[in-house]
Amino acid sequence: MAILQPVEPAKSEQRAPPVCLIDASIYIFRYYFSLPERWHSRDESFPTEAVYGYTGFLLDFLAFQQPNYIAACFDESLGSCFRNELYPNYKASRALPDEALAFQLQACQEITALLGVSCFSSDMYEADDLLGSLMQWCHASPELGDTPVALLTRDKELGQMMLRDTYYQWNFTKPTFTNPS
């Protein structure tokens, strides 16, 4: 099984687009807290504003960029993770997702997979940790060499993952590009 899902490159593209790693949870939370509650699921009657916003973001991105390799990381360790074993009060002041948000997080992950994007999540590791592991894998992969790697996120703290000059952070919703080196 391939770590990153290869995507058929655009026929008009002259050079391969970068590897794209998506911090999915940060965009899901963005839409959950910013869009009005206008859409609902049929069976559970949960609001779906995060699903609507995130799906639009992902479809726009895939149409615009058409990457050769792509993966998305999701937070499932919202209640506890390995950091809670080290420091029990880690994120203790944060409220856990309610049923409506949990439903939308799962729906976004299912839609991402249906669109052919490799999905990564863990009940022990946060999306940031998974993104860091994928960045390390890209860095060590002889197959990828100096291929540019774009980390799609709004989280500036992830700048520490830029291991090469060809790696950069990309906030696709703005769009802004950052390479801290």
C-alpha positions as CSV (number, residue, x, y, z in Angstrom):
1,M,0.0,0.0,0.0
2,A,1.3,3.4,-0.9
3,I,1.8,6.0,1.9
4,L,0.6,8.9,-0.3
5,Q,-2.1,8.4,-2.8
6,P,-0.9,9.0,-6.3
7,V,-3.2,11.2,-8.4
8,E,-3.3,11.3,-12.2
9,P,-1.4,14.5,-13.2
10,A,-3.1,17.1,-15.4
11,K,-2.2,16.5,-19.1
12,S,-1.4,20.2,-19.6
13,E,0.9,20.3,-16.6
14,Q,4.6,20.6,-17.7
15,R,6.2,19.9,-14.4
16,A,4.9,17.7,-11.6
17,P,3.0,19.7,-8.9
18,P,4.3,19.2,-5.4
19,V,3.3,16.6,-2.9
20,C,0.4,18.1,-0.9
21,L,-0.3,17.3,2.7
22,I,-3.5,18.7,4.2
23,D,-4.1,19.7,7.8
24,A,-7.7,18.8,7.3
25,S,-8.9,19.4,10.9
26,I,-7.8,23.1,10.9
27,Y,-10.0,23.7,7.8
28,I,-12.9,21.7,9.2
29,F,-12.9,23.7,12.4
30,R,-12.6,26.9,10.4
31,Y,-15.9,26.2,8.6
32,Y,-17.6,24.7,11.6
33,F,-17.1,28.0,13.5
34,S,-17.5,30.5,10.6
35,L,-20.4,29.3,8.4
36,P,-24.1,29.6,9.4
37,E,-26.1,26.5,10.3
38,R,-28.1,26.3,7.0
39,W,-27.6,22.7,6.0
40,H,-28.5,19.5,7.8
41,S,-28.0,15.7,7.4
42,R,-31.0,13.7,6.4
43,D,-30.9,10.9,8.9
44,E,-29.6,12.5,12.0
45,S,-30.6,16.2,11.4
46,F,-27.1,17.3,12.4
47,P,-25.9,20.6,11.0
48,T,-23.4,20.2,8.1
49,E,-21.8,23.6,7.6
50,A,-18.3,22.2,8.2
51,V,-18.9,19.4,5.7
52,Y,-20.2,22.0,3.2
53,G,-17.3,24.4,3.6
54,Y,-14.6,21.8,3.8
55,T,-15.9,19.9,0.8
56,G,-15.9,23.1,-1.2
57,F,-12.4,23.9,-0.1
58,L,-11.2,20.4,-1.0
59,L,-12.9,20.4,-4.4
60,D,-11.5,23.8,-5.3
61,F,-8.0,22.7,-4.2
62,L,-8.1,19.5,-6.2
63,A,-9.4,21.3,-9.3
64,F,-6.7,24.1,-9.0
65,Q,-3.6,22.1,-8.0
66,Q,-4.1,18.5,-9.3
67,P,-1.1,17.2,-7.2
68,N,0.8,14.0,-8.0
69,Y,0.6,12.9,-4.4
70,I,-1.8,13.9,-1.7
71,A,-2.7,13.0,1.8
72,A,-4.9,14.6,4.6
73,C,-4.5,14.2,8.3
74,F,-7.4,14.4,10.8
75,D,-7.7,14.8,14.5
76,E,-9.3,11.9,16.2
77,S,-7.4,12.2,19.5
78,L,-9.4,15.2,20.7
79,G,-10.2,13.6,24.1
80,S,-6.8,12.2,24.8
81,C,-3.5,11.5,23.2
82,F,0.0,10.5,24.1
83,R,0.6,14.0,25.5
84,N,-2.0,13.4,28.2
85,E,0.1,10.5,29.5
86,L,3.0,13.0,29.8
87,Y,1.0,15.9,31.1
88,P,-2.6,15.0,32.3
89,N,-3.8,18.6,31.9
90,Y,-2.8,18.8,28.2
91,K,-5.7,20.8,26.5
92,A,-7.8,20.2,29.7
93,S,-9.6,23.5,29.2
94,R,-10.8,22.5,25.7
95,A,-14.4,21.2,25.3
96,L,-14.7,17.9,23.5
97,P,-16.6,17.9,20.3
98,D,-20.4,17.5,20.6
99,E,-22.3,14.9,18.5
100,A,-22.9,17.4,15.7
101,L,-19.2,18.2,15.3
102,A,-18.1,14.6,15.7
103,F,-20.6,13.7,12.9
104,Q,-19.1,16.4,10.6
105,L,-15.5,15.4,11.3
106,Q,-16.3,11.8,10.3
107,A,-18.3,13.0,7.2
108,C,-15.4,15.1,6.1
109,Q,-13.0,12.2,6.4
110,E,-15.3,10.0,4.4
111,I,-15.7,12.6,1.6
112,T,-11.9,13.1,1.5
113,A,-11.4,9.4,1.0
114,L,-14.1,9.2,-1.6
115,L,-12.3,11.9,-3.6
116,G,-9.2,9.7,-3.7
117,V,-7.1,11.4,-1.0
118,S,-5.2,9.2,1.5
119,C,-6.5,9.8,5.0
120,F,-4.6,9.5,8.2
121,S,-5.9,9.7,11.7
122,S,-5.2,8.2,15.1
123,D,-6.7,8.1,18.6
124,M,-3.2,8.5,20.1
125,Y,-1.7,11.2,17.8
126,E,-2.9,14.5,16.6
127,A,-3.0,15.6,13.0
128,D,0.1,17.7,13.6
129,D,2.0,14.6,14.7
130,L,0.8,12.6,11.6
131,L,1.8,15.5,9.3
132,G,5.2,15.6,10.9
133,S,5.6,11.8,10.3
134,L,4.6,12.3,6.6
135,M,7.0,15.2,6.2
136,Q,9.8,13.0,7.6
137,W,8.7,10.2,5.2
138,C,8.8,12.7,2.3
139,H,12.2,13.9,3.4
140,A,13.7,10.4,3.6
141,S,12.0,9.1,0.4
142,P,14.4,8.5,-2.5
143,E,11.4,8.3,-4.8
144,L,10.5,12.0,-4.0
145,G,14.0,13.4,-4.0
146,D,13.8,17.2,-4.1
147,T,10.1,17.2,-5.1
148,P,8.4,20.3,-3.5
149,V,6.2,19.4,-0.6
150,A,3.3,21.8,0.3
151,L,1.7,21.6,3.7
152,L,-1.7,23.1,3.5
153,T,-2.5,24.6,6.9
154,R,-3.3,27.8,8.7
155,D,-1.2,26.8,11.7
156,K,2.0,28.8,11.7
157,E,3.5,26.5,14.4
158,L,3.9,23.8,11.7
159,G,6.6,25.9,10.1
160,Q,9.1,23.9,12.1
161,M,8.4,20.9,9.7
162,M,9.9,22.7,6.7
163,L,13.0,20.4,6.3
164,R,14.1,21.6,2.9
165,D,14.1,24.8,0.9
166,T,11.5,23.1,-1.4
167,Y,9.0,22.6,1.4
168,Y,6.5,25.3,2.2
169,Q,3.3,26.1,4.1
170,W,0.4,27.0,2.0
171,N,-2.8,28.5,3.3
172,F,-4.9,27.8,0.2
173,T,-7.9,29.8,1.5
174,K,-5.9,33.1,1.4
175,P,-3.5,32.1,-0.5
176,T,-0.2,32.6,1.3
177,F,3.0,30.6,0.9
178,T,5.6,30.4,3.7
179,N,9.0,28.8,3.9
180,P,10.6,29.8,7.2
181,S,14.2,29.0,6.0
